[in-house]
Amino acid sequence: TSPRSWLQQKRLEEAHFLLKEKGQTASNIYLDLGFENLSHFSYAFKKKFGHTPAELTNTNRS
């Protein structure tokens, strides 16, 4: 694993925590986590976890 890949994995894990446990939204956290745009963040999140940030957020609210 390259340092860049490792860092992205850590950022995505933090994103998952913030979305699930803290009730944050993707649009509120993607810049703070180092992603350049919301689209790339959502793509990377879905690739790692199998669902979009919005799907996770909506599941938590149900």
Buried (B, 14 or more C-beta within 10 A) or exposed (E): EEEEEEEBEEBBEBBBEBBBEEEBEBEEBBEEBEBEEBEEBBEBBBEBBEEBBBBBBEEEEE
